[in-house]
Amino acid sequence: MSNGIKQPEWAKPQGTPVPRLRILNSMTKSKEEFIPISGNRVGWYCCGPTVYDKSHMGHARAYITFDILRRILEDYFGYNVFYVMNITDVDDKIIREARYKYLFESLKAETNALTADLIGTVEAAWGAYVTSKFKTHAPRSIDEFGAFLEKYKNGGIAEATEEAKFDLFVKTATRTVQALASAKTSLASGSTGKDAADHLLDASRDVVASWIDSKHGHTVTDPKVFREFAAYWEDEYFKDMDALNIRRPDVLTRVSEYVPEIVLYIEKIIQNGYAYEADGSVYFDTVRFDNAPNHNYAKLEPWSAGNTKLLQEGEGDLTGEAKGKKNPADFALWKKSKAGEPAWPSPWGAGRPGWHIECSVMASDVLGEQLDIHTGGIDLAFPHHDNEMAQSEGYYDCRQWVNYFIHAGHLHIEGQKMSKSLKNFVTIQEALTQYTASQIRLMFLLHQWNAVLDFGSGSLMEAKTVETAIQNFLANVKAVVMEQQSSVQPFTGAHQYRDAEKELMEKFRTKQQLIHLALLDSFNTPTVISELRDLISISNAYYTDATKNKSVNADVLAKIAKYVTHLLRMFGVFGDGNPDIGNGVRKEETNMLPYLVALSAFRDAVRDLAQNRGDYKDLLRLCDKLRDEDMVELGVVLDDREDGKALVKLVDKETLIRQREEKRQREHEKALEKSARLALAQTKRAEKLLKGKTPPSELFRTPEYSEWDEKGVPTKDKDGEVLSKSRRKKCEKEWGVQSKLHEEYLASLKE
């Protein structure tokens, strides 16, 4: 410093309290402040899929939800998330389905003709199937199946309401009976080729596969059968996730690649006194663990700890009665393999991992002895997640393995739980044929992540409405910005940041704060979308008013549009590589724009000519065709404005075409409704005219009466008695009505 001159004292800003992120934690069923173990780093383990069939919307409920939460933490709050997910490729369901597939395809391959023996095999399989599924109600033969169906349809089988899949079992059995009847007809007529045999087998696949597995499942010993089956469905799963724009995990683990680590992990739990070996299997001692200091079993759902049904489901379909278990709630860490099951060596003999231990080992190996976040579907809370925590805390002998447990809510289809038996089972691939990934994700954002989500027409219509509002707003702003950038704006000597812009920016900052607070409030995306919609409405109102005054501030609108785009990209509605505004990447936009503007100017001139020089309807139709057909195919929207100059907007072509087709469909439906109403009206008029064909003077010329006046109104009944006043009055009224009808009829003849 020179000459002793000092800077004046600096006043430190006081600021305002900064709210912290709070997350609904299944460990407490409350919103808790989020405090990572290590600064800004977040270790996150997500329960991945058990890969044995097509991914469905229940999977989407979980994995889109976690993708949204992950993106918020990474892209909005700026956490360094290390996201780990497993693939369960060793499991009872996989073993069973892999054997089914292998044995069934082997049978098909070696069957070259339809024979009586093949029909007998399918009949035997059917008998075993109905016996296992319908128990005491099972028909003793196919001949008795009709009576069984009648009893079932009339509500005479109580178990039908208790077993969720009973209807599915009935349909499977019925399909096989129908296929057998067709096969017998083919055999009798001599149509016994391979096609006939394959038709019988394919139609009875579920029945036959389970039967031959019961006979020959123990002979399937090749590990490739199980690994290749799981690998196929894993690949299909990731295709679906990619189609839904779900980010892949940072680390992907597979059970089949972690068996040595699983064995070591189990040995440590045994050493710590929380597990024991019994008949070649190893079980976790839930009672000893629960009685130990600083340990509690079933932290998530302590009220479910004695639920034997859930506990058995957690043990798997192939697990029979356990020998040597100390307590009913004890669960398998290691399962002694039976014939026809994959097996690995261990100190306890050949076996395979239990379901719950897999996640504990893989999560611990990658993330260490404590997790910041663990996620999964709410249906996994007990016993799977509770058992996971018990194992891991038994291994580390620690009090708390997971700090924040996050569970995605259930998914319903049109108000009902999704189920194959209810015929509302929707795969991800099926959903994507009807709706875009963006629409599905918007629907998820409109619902709280931990609540029940109803995948129905109402929710999806709301998502489409939101999508349209967003697309229209961003397209308008993009067009205004490009329009101003493509021409030199005249100098007026006045700035463009006036009261209207100040008011808009103040409302914008308020919405930003409300959205920020909503995201801090356990990722409250429904509130975020609501505030975004309101922000778009406010911005549209400004745009409309400013357009009338020819004073649109494109920079202010661009600021808001970029923010909206940022949020939607962060949520995964837009792809990660998109421009500042909107969702479509079009490298040719800048080059195309001058030509499109010129084309638009030509259209404006043609419209002006047609509107001011007489009847130029053909020219107007050409203009409409240019706008509604030609430009749509190029991804171009021409919006007519009050000043007669169209606003040129570049929009995603597929979206425009889809919207156009939806509009056409609505117009077609309206036309059909109008045609139906017209046809109904014509039918009613024809009936009315037909009724009017009879002259009023002839209306009452029936044996019911014996005398009439000059108009033909009856005066006496068939017995010669004079009609009462009330009856004659009624006849005169009917005569008057018929007179009018007859006049209408005569008039129609002259048309």
C-alpha positions in Angstrom: 0.0 0.0 0.0 1.3 3.5 -0.8 1.1 6.7 1.2 -0.7 4.9 4.0 -4.0 4.9 2.1 -6.2 1.9 3.0 -9.2 0.4 1.5 -12.4 1.1 3.4 -13.7 -1.7 5.7 -15.6 -4.5 3.8 -19.0 -5.4 5.1 -19.5 -9.1 5.2 -22.9 -10.1 3.7 -25.3 -11.5 6.3 -27.3 -13.7 3.9 -30.2 -15.9 4.9 -30.4 -19.4 6.3 -29.8 -22.0 3.6 -32.3 -24.9 3.7 -30.8 -28.4 3.5 -31.9 -31.4 1.5 -34.2 -33.8 3.4 -35.1 -37.3 2.2 -37.9 -39.6 3.2 -35.9 -42.3 4.8 -37.5 -45.8 5.2 -35.3 -46.3 8.2 -37.4 -43.8 10.2 -40.4 -43.3 7.9 -39.6 -39.6 8.2 -37.9 -36.9 6.2 -34.3 -36.7 7.4 -31.6 -34.2 6.6 -29.2 -35.8 4.1 -25.7 -36.0 5.4 -23.3 -38.0 3.3 -20.5 -40.0 5.0 -17.7 -38.2 3.1 -18.4 -34.6 2.1 -19.8 -34.4 -1.4 -19.4 -38.1 -2.2 -22.4 -40.3 -2.2 -22.2 -44.1 -2.2 -25.4 -45.5 -3.7 -26.4 -49.2 -4.1 -29.5 -50.1 -6.1 -31.1 -53.5 -6.1 -31.1 -54.5 -9.7 -33.4 -57.0 -11.6 -33.6 -60.7 -11.4 -33.3 -61.4 -15.1 -35.6 -64.2 -16.2 -38.4 -62.5 -18.3 -39.4 -59.3 -20.0 -39.1 -56.1 -18.0 -42.5 -54.6 -17.1 -43.9 -51.3 -15.9 -43.3 -52.4 -12.3 -39.6 -52.4 -13.1 -40.0 -49.0 -14.8 -41.6 -47.6 -11.6 -38.4 -48.4 -9.7 -35.7 -47.7 -12.2 -37.1 -44.5 -13.7 -37.7 -43.2 -10.1 -34.2 -43.9 -9.0 -32.8 -42.4 -12.2 -34.7 -39.2 -11.5 -33.4 -39.1 -7.9 -29.9 -39.8 -9.1 -30.0 -37.1 -11.7 -31.3 -34.6 -9.1 -28.4 -35.4 -6.8 -25.8 -35.4 -9.6 -27.0 -32.7 -12.0 -28.9 -30.3 -9.7 -27.3 -30.5 -6.2 -23.9 -31.4 -7.6 -23.1 -34.5 -5.5 -20.5 -36.9 -6.8 -22.6 -40.0 -6.8 -21.0 -43.5 -7.2 -24.0 -45.6 -8.4 -23.7 -49.4 -8.1 -26.3 -51.8 -9.3 -26.4 -55.6 -9.3 -27.8 -58.2 -11.7 -29.2 -61.2 -10.0 -28.3 -64.0 -12.4 -28.4 -66.8 -9.9 -31.9 -67.3 -8.4 -34.6 -69.9 -8.0 -36.8 -68.3 -10.7 -33.9 -68.2 -13.2 -33.0 -71.8 -12.5 -36.6 -72.9 -13.0 -37.3 -70.9 -16.1 -33.9 -71.8 -17.7 -34.6 -75.5 -17.2 -38.2 -75.0 -18.6 -36.8 -73.3 -21.7 -34.0 -75.8 -22.2 -36.2 -78.9 -21.7 -39.2 -77.6 -23.7 -37.0 -76.6 -26.7 -35.3 -80.0 -26.6 -38.7 -81.7 -26.7 -39.8 -79.6 -29.6 -36.6 -80.2 -31.5 -36.9 -84.0 -31.2 -40.6 -84.0 -32.0 -41.1 -84.4 -35.8 -44.8 -85.4 -36.0 -48.1 -85.3 -34.1 -48.6 -88.7 -32.5 -51.0 -90.4 -30.1 -48.0 -90.6 -27.7 -47.4 -86.9 -27.8 -51.1 -86.2 -27.2 -50.9 -88.6 -24.2 -47.8 -86.8 -22.9 -49.6 -83.4 -23.0 -52.7 -85.0 -21.3 -50.5 -86.3 -18.5 -48.9 -82.9 -18.1 -52.3 -81.3 -18.0 -53.5 -83.7 -15.3 -50.4 -82.9 -13.2 -50.9 -79.2 -13.8 -54.5 -79.0 -12.7 -53.9 -81.2 -9.7 -51.1 -78.9 -8.5 -53.0 -75.7 -9.1 -56.6 -76.5 -8.2 -55.9 -79.1 -5.5 -59.2 -80.7 -4.3 -61.2 -78.9 -7.0 -59.1 -80.4 -9.8 -61.1 -82.3 -12.5 -60.1 -85.9 -12.6 -60.1 -85.9 -16.4 -60.4 -83.6 -19.4 -64.0 -84.8 -19.7 -64.8 -83.2 -16.3 -63.1 -79.9 -17.1 -66.4 -78.4 -18.5 -68.1 -79.0 -15.2 -65.1 -77.5 -13.4 -65.3 -74.3 -15.6 -69.0 -74.0 -14.9 -68.5 -74.2 -11.2 -65.7 -71.7 -11.4 -67.7 -69.2 -13.4 -70.6 -69.4 -11.0 -68.3 -68.6 -8.0 -68.4 -72.1 -6.6 -64.7 -72.3 -5.9 -63.7 -70.2 -2.8 -59.9 -70.5 -3.6 -60.5 -68.5 -6.8 -60.8 -65.3 -4.8 -57.9 -66.2 -2.4 -55.3 -67.0 -5.1 -54.4 -64.0 -7.2 -53.2 -66.2 -10.1 -56.2 -68.6 -10.1 -57.7 -67.0 -13.2 -54.4 -67.3 -15.0 -54.2 -71.0 -14.1 -57.7 -71.5 -15.5 -56.8 -69.8 -18.7 -53.6 -71.9 -19.1 -55.5 -75.2 -18.5 -58.3 -74.1 -20.9 -55.8 -73.2 -23.6 -54.3 -76.7 -23.3 -57.7 -78.4 -23.4 -58.5 -76.5 -26.6 -55.1 -77.4 -28.2 -55.6 -81.1 -27.3 -59.1 -81.1 -29.0 -57.6 -79.6 -32.1 -54.7 -82.0 -32.1 -57.0 -85.0 -31.8 -59.0 -83.7 -34.8 -55.8 -83.3 -36.8 -54.6 -86.8 -35.8 -57.9 -88.3 -37.0 -57.8 -86.5 -40.3 -54.2 -87.5 -40.9 -52.7 -84.0 -40.4 -49.8 -85.1 -38.4 -46.9 -83.0 -39.6 -44.4 -81.1 -37.4 -46.5 -78.0 -37.7 -49.4 -79.7 -36.0 -47.1 -81.1 -33.3 -45.5 -77.6 -32.7 -49.0 -76.0 -32.5 -50.0 -78.4 -29.7 -46.7 -77.9 -27.8 -46.7 -74.1 -28.1 -50.3 -73.8 -26.9 -49.5 -76.0 -23.9 -46.0 -74.7 -23.2 -46.5 -73.7 -19.5 -48.2 -77.0 -18.7 -45.7 -79.2 -20.6 -42.6 -77.3 -19.4 -43.4 -77.7 -15.7 -44.2 -81.4 -16.2 -41.1 -82.4 -18.0 -39.1 -80.3 -15.5 -40.5 -82.4 -12.7 -39.4 -85.5 -14.6 -36.1 -84.5 -16.1 -35.1 -81.2 -14.4 -32.4 -83.0 -12.4 -30.6 -84.0 -15.6 -29.8 -80.3 -16.6 -26.2 -79.9 -15.4 -24.6 -77.7 -18.0 -23.9 -74.3 -16.4 -24.2 -72.6 -19.8 -28.0 -73.3 -19.7 -28.4 -71.0 -16.8 -25.8 -68.4 -17.7 -26.9 -67.9 -21.3 -30.5 -67.7 -20.2 -29.8 -64.9 -17.7 -27.4 -63.1 -20.1 -30.2 -62.9 -22.7 -32.7 -61.3 -20.4 -30.0 -59.0 -18.9 -29.4 -57.7 -22.4 -33.1 -57.2 -23.0 -33.4 -55.4 -19.7 -30.7 -52.9 -20.6 -32.3 -52.3 -24.0 -35.5 -51.3 -22.2 -33.6 -49.1 -19.8 -31.8 -47.4 -22.7 -35.1 -46.8 -24.4 -36.4 -45.1 -21.2 -33.3 -42.9 -21.1 -32.2 -44.4 -17.8 -28.5 -43.9 -17.0 -26.4 -47.0 -16.7 -24.8 -47.7 -13.3 -21.2 -46.6 -12.7 -20.5 -50.2 -11.6 -22.5 -53.3 -12.6 -22.1 -56.4 -10.5 -23.3 -60.0 -11.2 -23.9 -62.7 -8.6 -22.3 -65.3 -10.8 -19.0 -63.3 -10.7 -19.0 -62.8 -7.0 -19.4 -66.4 -5.6 -15.9 -66.6 -4.1 -16.4 -63.3 -2.3 -19.8 -64.5 -1.1 -18.3 -67.6 0.5 -15.7 -65.6 2.4 -18.4 -63.2 3.5 -20.5 -66.0 4.9 -17.5 -67.5 6.7 -17.0 -64.1 8.5 -20.6 -64.0 9.6 -20.3 -67.5 11.0 -17.1 -66.5 12.8 -19.0 -63.6 14.4 -21.6 -66.0 15.7 -24.6 -64.9 13.6 -24.8 -67.9 11.2 -24.6 -71.7 11.3 -24.3 -74.6 8.9 -27.0 -77.3 8.7 -27.1 -80.2 6.2 -24.9 -78.4 3.6 -26.7 -75.1 3.8 -25.9 -72.0 5.9 -28.5 -70.0 7.7 -28.5 -66.6 9.4 -29.4 -66.8 13.1 -32.1 -64.1 13.4 -32.8 -64.7 17.1 -29.1 -64.5 18.2 -28.6 -61.4 16.0 -31.7 -59.7 17.4 -30.7 -60.5 21.0 -27.2 -59.1 20.5 -26.3 -55.6 21.8 -26.6 -52.9 19.1 -28.4 -55.2 16.7 -32.0 -55.3 15.6 -33.6 -57.6 13.1 -36.2 -56.3 10.6 -35.4 -52.6 11.0 -37.6 -51.5 8.1 -40.7 -53.6 8.9 -40.4 -55.1 12.4 -44.1 -55.9 12.3 -43.4 -58.3 9.5 -40.7 -60.3 11.3 -43.0 -63.2 11.9 -44.8 -63.2 8.5 -44.0 -66.8 7.4 -45.6 -66.3 4.0 -43.2 -63.4 3.2 -40.3 -65.2 4.7 -40.9 -68.3 2.5 -41.3 -66.2 -0.6 -37.9 -64.7 0.2 -36.4 -68.1 0.3 -37.3 -68.9 -3.3 -39.5 -71.3 -5.3 -37.1 -74.2 -5.3 -36.3 -74.2 -1.6 -38.0 -77.1 0.2 -38.3 -77.8 3.9 -35.1 -76.8 5.5 -33.3 -79.3 7.7 -31.7 -78.1 10.9 -33.0 -74.5 11.0 -33.0 -73.2 14.5 -35.7 -70.6 14.1 -38.6 -70.2 11.6 -37.3 -66.7 10.5 -33.7 -67.9 9.8 -32.9 -67.5 6.2 -30.4 -69.1 3.8 -27.1 -67.5 3.2 -25.9 -70.6 1.3 -28.1 -73.2 -0.3 -27.1 -76.8 -0.8 -27.6 -77.4 -4.5 -29.9 -80.2 -5.7 -29.5 -82.0 -9.0 -30.4 -79.8 -11.9 -29.2 -76.6 -10.1 -25.9 -74.7 -10.6 -23.3 -75.3 -7.9 -20.1 -73.9 -6.7 -17.6 -75.4 -4.2 -17.7 -74.2 -0.6 -16.5 -75.3 2.9 -20.1 -76.6 3.3 -20.2 -78.6 0.1 -21.5 -77.8 -3.4 -24.1 -75.1 -3.4 -25.2 -71.7 -4.4 -25.7 -68.3 -2.8 -29.0 -67.3 -1.1 -30.8 -64.4 -2.6 -30.3 -61.9 0.2 -26.5 -62.4 0.7 -25.8 -61.4 -2.9 -26.5 -57.7 -2.5 -24.7 -57.5 0.9 -21.5 -58.9 -0.6 -21.5 -56.9 -3.9 -22.5 -53.6 -2.2 -19.8 -54.1 0.5 -17.1 -55.0 -2.0 -17.6 -51.9 -4.1 -18.8 -49.3 -1.6 -17.3 -50.4 1.7 -18.6 -51.0 5.1 -21.4 -48.3 5.1 -23.7 -47.0 2.4 -25.1 -43.5 2.1 -28.1 -44.7 0.0 -29.7 -48.0 -0.7 -32.7 -48.1 -3.1 -35.2 -50.7 -4.2 -38.9 -51.3 -4.7 -41.2 -51.1 -1.6 -42.1 -54.8 -2.2 -38.5 -55.7 -1.3 -38.5 -54.0 2.1 -39.2 -57.2 3.9 -37.7 -59.7 3.9 -35.0 -58.9 1.3 -33.8 -55.5 2.5 -34.2 -56.3 6.2 -32.2 -59.5 5.7 -29.6 -57.6 3.7 -29.0 -55.2 6.6 -28.9 -58.0 9.2 -26.3 -59.9 7.2 -24.1 -56.9 6.6 -24.4 -55.6 10.2 -23.6 -59.2 11.3 -20.5 -59.2 9.0 -19.2 -55.8 10.1 -20.7 -56.2 13.6 -21.9 -52.6 13.2 -25.0 -50.9 14.3 -26.0 -49.3 11.0 -25.0 -50.4 7.5 -27.4 -48.2 5.5 -27.9 -44.5 6.4 -30.8 -43.7 4.0 -33.1 -46.4 2.6 -35.2 -45.2 -0.3 -38.2 -47.2 -1.6 -40.1 -46.5 -4.8 -43.9 -46.8 -4.5 -46.1 -49.4 -6.0 -47.4 -49.2 -9.6 -51.1 -49.9 -10.5 -52.7 -50.2 -13.9 -56.0 -48.3 -14.1 -56.4 -48.5 -10.3 -55.5 -52.2 -10.0 -52.3 -54.0 -9.0 -50.5 -55.2 -12.2 -51.0 -58.9 -12.7 -51.0 -61.3 -15.6 -54.1 -62.9 -14.2 -55.9 -59.6 -14.4 -54.8 -59.2 -18.0 -53.3 -55.8 -17.2 -49.6 -56.9 -17.3 -47.8 -54.2 -19.3 -44.2 -54.7 -20.5 -42.0 -51.8 -21.1 -41.8 -52.6 -24.8 -45.6 -52.6 -25.0 -45.8 -49.3 -23.2 -43.3 -47.7 -25.5 -45.5 -48.6 -28.5 -48.2 -46.3 -27.2 -46.3 -43.6 -25.4 -42.9 -42.0 -25.7 -40.2 -42.4 -23.0 -40.6 -38.6 -22.3 -44.3 -39.0 -21.7 -43.8 -41.9 -19.4 -41.2 -40.0 -17.4 -43.3 -36.9 -17.2 -46.1 -39.1 -15.8 -43.6 -40.3 -13.1 -42.6 -36.7 -12.3 -46.3 -35.8 -11.8 -46.5 -38.3 -9.0 -44.5 -38.4 -5.7 -41.8 -41.0 -6.0 -42.8 -43.0 -2.9 -46.5 -43.0 -3.5 -48.7 -45.4 -5.5 -48.5 -44.5 -9.2 -51.5 -45.3 -11.4 -50.4 -46.1 -14.9 -53.7 -45.2 -16.5 -55.2 -43.1 -19.3 -55.9 -40.2 -16.9 -52.3 -39.9 -15.7 -50.9 -40.3 -19.2 -53.3 -37.7 -20.7 -52.1 -35.2 -18.0 -48.5 -36.1 -19.0 -49.2 -35.4 -22.7 -50.9 -32.1 -21.8 -47.8 -31.1 -19.8 -45.5 -32.2 -22.7 -47.5 -30.2 -25.3 -47.4 -27.1 -23.1 -43.6 -27.4 -22.7 -42.9 -28.1 -26.3 -45.1 -25.2 -27.5 -43.4 -22.8 -25.1 -39.8 -23.9 -26.0 -40.6 -23.9 -29.7 -42.0 -20.4 -29.5 -39.1 -19.0 -27.6 -36.6 -20.7 -29.9 -38.3 -19.3 -32.9 -38.4 -15.7 -31.4 -34.7 -15.9 -30.6 -33.7 -17.2 -34.0 -36.0 -14.7 -35.7 -34.3 -11.8 -33.9 -30.8 -13.2 -34.5 -31.5 -13.6 -38.2 -32.2 -9.9 -38.8 -30.8 -6.6 -37.6 -33.1 -5.0 -35.0 -33.8 -1.3 -35.6 -32.3 1.1 -33.2 -35.1 2.9 -31.2 -33.1 4.6 -28.5 -35.1 2.8 -25.9 -34.1 -0.3 -23.8 -36.1 -3.5 -23.8 -36.0 -4.1 -20.0 -39.2 -2.4 -19.0 -41.7 -3.0 -16.2 -43.2 -6.0 -18.0 -39.7 -7.7 -18.2 -38.9 -6.7 -14.6 -42.2 -8.2 -13.4 -41.6 -11.4 -15.5 -38.1 -11.8 -14.1 -39.3 -11.3 -10.5 -41.9 -14.0 -11.0 -39.2 -16.2 -12.6 -36.9 -15.8 -9.6 -39.8 -16.7 -7.2 -40.6 -19.8 -9.2 -36.9 -20.8 -9.2 -36.9 -20.6 -5.4 -40.1 -22.5 -5.0 -38.7 -25.3 -7.3 -35.5 -25.3 -5.3 -37.4 -25.7 -2.1 -39.5 -28.5 -3.6 -36.4 -30.5 -4.7 -35.0 -30.0 -1.2 -38.2 -31.4 0.2 -37.4 -35.1 -0.5 -37.4 -34.6 -4.3 -41.0 -33.3 -4.6 -41.3 -33.4 -8.3 -45.1 -33.0 -8.6 -44.6 -29.5 -7.0 -41.7 -28.8 -9.4 -43.8 -29.7 -12.5 -46.7 -27.6 -11.1 -44.5 -24.6 -10.7 -42.9 -25.1 -14.1 -46.4 -25.2 -15.7 -47.2 -22.0 -13.9 -44.0 -20.4 -15.0 -44.7 -21.3 -18.6 -48.2 -19.8 -18.4 -46.8 -16.6 -17.0 -44.2 -16.5 -19.8 -46.8 -17.2 -22.4 -48.9 -14.3 -21.1 -45.9 -12.0 -21.4 -45.2 -13.2 -24.9 -48.8 -12.6 -26.0 -48.9 -9.1 -24.7 -45.5 -8.2 -25.9 -46.2 -9.6 -29.4 -49.2 -7.3 -29.7 -47.0 -4.3 -28.9 -44.1 -5.7 -31.1 -41.8 -5.5 -28.0 -40.8 -9.0 -27.1 -37.6 -9.2 -25.2 -36.1 -12.5 -26.6 -33.2 -12.5 -24.1 -35.6 -12.7 -21.1 -37.7 -15.4 -22.6 -34.5 -17.3 -23.6 -33.3 -17.1 -19.9 -36.5 -18.8 -18.8 -36.5 -21.3 -21.6 -32.9 -22.4 -20.8 -33.9 -22.9 -17.2 -36.9 -25.0 -18.2 -34.7 -27.0 -20.6 -32.1 -27.5 -17.9 -34.6 -28.9 -15.5 -36.1 -31.2 -18.0 -32.7 -32.5 -19.2 -31.8 -32.9 -15.5 -34.9 -35.0 -15.0 -34.2 -37.1 -18.0 -37.2 -35.9 -20.0 -34.7 -34.5 -22.6 -31.6 -36.3 -23.7 -28.2 -35.3 -22.3 -26.8 -33.9 -25.5 -29.4 -31.4 -26.4 -29.2 -27.6 -27.2 -29.8 -24.8 -24.7 -33.5 -24.6 -25.5 -35.7 -27.6 -26.4 -35.1 -31.3 -27.1 -34.1 -31.7 -30.8 -30.6 -31.5 -32.2 -30.7 -30.2 -35.8 -27.3 -29.3 -37.2 -29.0 -27.9 -40.3 -31.1 -25.4 -38.4 -29.0 -22.4 -39.1 -28.6 -23.2 -42.8 -32.3 -24.0 -43.2 -33.7 -20.9 -41.5 -33.2 -18.3 -44.3 -34.9 -20.6 -46.8 -37.7 -21.3 -44.5 -38.2 -17.6 -43.7 -38.4 -16.9 -47.5 -40.8 -19.7 -47.9 -42.9 -18.3 -45.1 -42.8 -14.8 -46.6 -44.1 -16.3 -49.9 -46.9 -17.9 -48.1 -47.8 -14.7 -46.3 -48.0 -12.9 -49.7 -50.2 -15.6 -51.3 -52.6 -15.4 -48.3 -52.7 -11.6 -48.6 -53.5 -11.9 -52.3 -56.2 -14.4 -51.8 -57.9 -12.5 -49.0 -58.0 -9.2 -50.7 -58.6 -10.0 -54.4 -61.7 -12.2 -54.3 -62.3 -15.9 -54.0 -58.9 -17.5 -54.0 -59.9 -20.6 -51.9 -57.6 -22.9 -53.9 -54.6 -20.7 -53.1 -55.6 -20.8 -49.4 -55.9 -24.5 -49.5 -52.4 -24.7 -50.9 -51.2 -22.5 -48.1 -52.8 -24.8 -45.6 -51.3 -27.8 -47.2 -47.9 -26.2 -47.0 -48.4 -25.5 -43.3 -50.1 -28.7 -42.3 -48.5 -31.3 -44.6 -45.3 -30.2 -46.2 -43.8 -28.3 -43.4 -44.8 -30.8 -40.8 -42.8 -33.5 -42.7 -39.8 -31.2 -42.4 -40.2 -30.6 -38.7 -41.4 -27.0 -39.3 -44.3 -25.2 -37.6 -45.7 -22.0 -39.2 -47.7 -20.1 -36.5 -50.0 -17.4 -37.9 -49.8 -14.1 -36.0 -52.0 -11.0 -35.9 -49.7 -8.9 -38.0 -50.1 -11.4 -40.8 -46.5 -12.7 -40.6 -46.1 -16.3 -39.6 -43.6 -17.3 -36.8 -41.3 -20.0 -38.1 -40.5 -22.7 -35.5 -38.3 -25.8 -35.9 -39.7 -28.7 -33.9 -39.0 -32.4 -33.6 -40.5 -34.0 -36.8 -41.7 -37.1 -35.1 -43.5 -35.1 -32.4 -45.2 -33.0 -35.1 -46.3 -36.0 -37.1 -47.6 -37.7 -34.0 -49.6 -34.6 -33.0 -51.0 -34.3 -36.5 -52.1 -37.9 -36.6 -53.7 -37.6 -33.2 -55.6 -34.5 -34.4 -56.7 -36.3 -37.5 -57.9 -39.2 -35.3 -59.9 -36.8 -33.2 -61.4 -35.2 -36.2 -62.2 -38.6 -37.7 -63.9 -39.7 -34.4 -65.9 -36.4 -34.4 -66.9 -37.0 -38.0 -68.1 -40.6 -37.1 -70.0 -39.3 -34.2 -71.6 -36.6 -36.3 -72.5 -39.1 -39.0 -74.0 -41.4 -36.4 -76.1 -38.6 -35.0 -77.2 -37.7 -38.5 -78.1 -41.3 -39.3 -80.1 -41.6 -36.0 -81.9 -38.3 -36.8 -82.7 -39.5 -40.3 -84.0 -42.8 -38.9 -86.2 -41.1 -36.4 -87.5 -38.7 -39.1 -88.3 -41.7 -41.4 -90.1 -43.4 -38.6 -92.0 -40.2 -37.9 -92.9 -39.7 -41.6 -94.0 -43.3 -41.9 -96.3 -42.8 -39.0 -97.7 -39.7 -40.7 -98.6 -41.6 -43.9 -102.0 -42.5 -42.4 -104.5 -39.6 -42.9 -106.0 -38.4 -39.6 -109.5 -39.3 -40.9 -108.4 -42.9 -41.1 -106.6 -43.1 -37.8 -109.5 -44.4 -35.8 -111.2 -46.5 -38.5 -110.8 -49.6 -36.5 -113.2 -52.3 -35.1 -112.7 -50.6 -31.7 -115.2 -47.9 -32.7 -118.7 -47.9 -34.5 -119.4 -44.2 -35.3 -117.2 -41.2 -36.2 -117.7 -37.5 -36.9 -116.9 -35.7 -40.1 -113.2 -35.5 -39.3 -113.0 -39.2 -38.5 -112.9 -38.8 -34.7 -114.8 -41.6 -33.0 -118.1 -40.8 -31.2 -119.2 -44.3 -30.2 -117.3 -47.5 -29.2 -117.8 -50.9 -30.8 -120.9 -51.6 -28.7 -122.6 -48.4 -29.8 -122.0 -46.6 -26.5 -121.2 -42.9 -26.7 -117.6 -42.2 -25.8 -117.0 -40.4 -22.5 -115.8 -36.8 -22.6 -112.3 -37.6 -21.5 -111.9 -40.4 -24.0 -113.2 -38.3 -26.8 -110.9 -35.5 -25.8 -108.0 -37.9 -25.9 -109.0 -39.1 -29.4 -109.2 -35.5 -30.6 -105.8 -34.8 -29.2 -104.3 -37.8 -31.0 -106.2 -36.7 -34.2 -104.5 -33.3 -34.0 -101.0 -34.9 -33.6 -101.7 -37.2 -36.6 -102.9 -34.3 -38.6 -99.6 -32.5 -38.2 -97.6 -35.7 -38.9 -99.7 -36.3 -42.1 -99.0 -32.7 -43.3 -95.2 -33.3 -42.8 -95.5 -36.6 -44.7 -97.3 -34.9 -47.6 -94.7 -32.1 -47.6 -91.9 -34.7 -47.7 -93.3 -36.2 -50.9 -92.7 -32.8 -52.7 -89.0 -32.6 -51.6 
